[in-house]
């Protein structure tokens, strides 16, 4: 819009801004989820920050619609964002809104570390075995226990035990209204220079599809996953009432 000031004129980014970014991304992903769309490539690199510090989810090249068929066949080789993918997406080729929630947890890590690379010293091949064994990223030094707890919930191995984007958005609504402290550092002109480096030492942020997927990819609805279970699934509102 012509009357909006450039982003650089809005001053230093604050911890409140970071919380706002987390809330805005959750809100955008809530809309996609309610529209029965699976993004499949949610990452900080695909989040645009514009005037007024408004953020927008972008890059829908891998986005798929969950429809009556519930599945689709992948017919071309692509680079896959392994370090943002859920365990079921990697190992079972299952994509749902909850696999996007896993990626959202990685985005929270990127926000907290001011753009840090996830699993900075781990190659994709090493990461596959680590994730299968239950490994998750450690808590960044400047991250509160509350924020790290949200990340861990997003990285639950069971997709149905992860929070929905609605729950995440409502949680950050509450956090922002209460002014809770989720970050343990102050911002100034030297912050970017003094912040610990999370730059990756491994240049394989993406892995070719044929190295990971041995079977066709499947985009499934949460209801389809439930039908694959032997036990009943508790309503989400009974399992996720508070992050505290």
N, C-alpha and C positions, 0 to 999 in steps of 0.2 A: 504494500500500500504506500502511496507517495508521501503521506504525512508521518510515517513511522520513522523513528530515529534509527540509525545503524546500530548493530549490536554492540560495537565497541564503545558507543557513547553511553551505555547503561552502567558503566563502572565495573568494579571487581565482583566476581561471582562469590556469593556467600554460602554458608552452610544451609541457610533457608532456601537459597536457589537450588541447591542440590536436592533437597527434599521435594521442592516443587517439580524438579525434573523427574524424580522417581514417581511422583503422583501423576504427572502429565502422561508419562509413558504408560503407566498402569491404566489410565483412563482411555488412552487411544487403543490399547490392546483389549480392553473390556469391550469397546465398540466392535472391534474385529471379531472377537469371540462371539458376541451376541449376533453378529451377522453371519455366523457359521463359516468364518474364514480362518485358516491357519497360516500364519506368516512364514514360519520355518527359517527365517534368517534375521531374527531380532538380535541386534547388537548395537553398541554405541556408534559404530561407524555408519549405521543406517538411521540414526536419529539426527534430525536437522534442528539447530537452534537458531531462531530468528529474532527479529526486533521484539523488544519487550520480554525477552527471554522465554518466548513461546517455543515449545519443542513439538516436533511432528515426526511420527513414525514414517519412514520412507522405504524405498526399494522393495517392491512387491514382486520381484522376479520369480521367487520360489513360492509365493502365496498360492494356496489351493482352497477351493470351495469344498466344504463337507456337504455332500449331497446324498441322494438315495442310494447311489452306487457305493459310496463310502470308500472306494479304492481308485487308484489310478496306477498305470504302469509307467515307469521311468524308461525313456527310450534313448537318452543321450547321456554322455559322460559330462560330469560337472565337477567343479571344485566344491567340496563340502566344508562348512564351518564347524568342524568337529568340536572345537573348544566351547562352542555355544550350544551344542546338541545334547538332548537328553539321552539317558541310557537306553530307553526303549526305541528312540529314533535311530540310534547307532546300531544296536544289536538286534532289534526286532522290526526295524523299518516302520514303526508306528508313529504317526504324527497326529497330534490333537492339540487343543488349546492348552492342555497341561504340559505338552512338550515346549510350547511357547513360554509357559510359566517358568520352566527350567532356564530357558535362555534369558528371561527377565531377571532371574537371580544373578546370572553372570553380568547383565547390564548394571545391576546394583553394585557389583564389585567394581565395574569400570567407573561408575559414578563416584564411589567412595575413594578410589585411588586416583581420581582426576585423570582418567583415561588409561589406567594401567592395563597391561596385557594379561589376560587370565593364563594360569599355568605357565609362567614366563620361562621356566627352565626345562619344561617338559615337551617332548615331541609328541605328535599326534599318535604315533604307534605306541609309545610308552603310556600315553593317556588312556588308551583303550583298555589296557590291562588294569591300570590303576582304578578307573571308574568301576570296572567289573568287580574289583575287590572291595568296593565301598569307599574309596578315597574321595575326599572333598577338599577344596581349597581352604587354607587356614584363614583365620580372621586377620584382616589388615590391621596394623597397629593403631591407626586413627579411627577405626570403626567401633561403634558401640556394640555391646553384647546383643542389644535388641535388634539392631540392623543385621548383625551376623545371623541371628536366629531366623530372621525372615529369609535370608539367603539359603540357609540349610533347609528350611521348609520347602523352598522352591526346588531344592535339589534332592528331595525325597525320592528314593528309588521307585516307589509305588506312585504312579501318576495320580491316582485318586486320593492320595494323602497330601497332595500339594494344594495350596490355597488357590482359589479362582482369582481372576483379575478383578472381579467385583469386590471380593474380600480384601485384596491388596489395595485397591483404590480407596475403599472405605477406611482401611487402617491408616493410610497416609492422610486422609481427610482429618482423622482424629488427631494424629501426631502433629500436623501443621496447626490445628486449632489450639492445641495445648502447649505448643512451643517446646516439645521435648527435644533434648540434645542427642542427636544420633551420630555426631562427629566430634572427634577429640583434637581438633586443631583449629587455628585461627588463620584467616586469609589476609594476606597483604601483598605488596608488590613483589616480595621475595618468595612467596609460597611456591610458585612453579619451579624456582631454582633450587629450593631446599628440599622439596618433596622427594622421598625415596623413589628410585627408578624401578619401574616394573617392566621395562622394555624386554621383549622376548629375546632369548639367546638362540632360539630355534626358528629358522625361517620356513616353517611349514604350517602356517595358520590354517590352511585348507588342504584337504586330502582328496584325491580323485575318488569319484563315486565307486569305481570298480574295485578299489582297494578295500572298501568297507562293506558295501552292499553285495551280498551273494544272492539275494532274493529280490523280487520286485518290491518297490516301495508301496506302502499302503497309507492312505489318509483315512483315519477312522474317527467316528464320533465317540464321545464318552459312553454313550449308551451301548455301542457295539463292544467296547472293552468290558463293560459290566456284564454283558451276556456271555463273555468268555470266562467269567468267574464262577466258582462253585458256591461261594458264600454270598449272602446279601450285602449290599453296600449301604452303609448308614448315610442318611441325608447330610449334605455338606454343612448345613447350618448347625448341625449337632456336633460336628467335629471341629469346626473353625469358628470360635466365638470371639477369641481375643488372642493377640500375639504375646500378651504380657506373661 
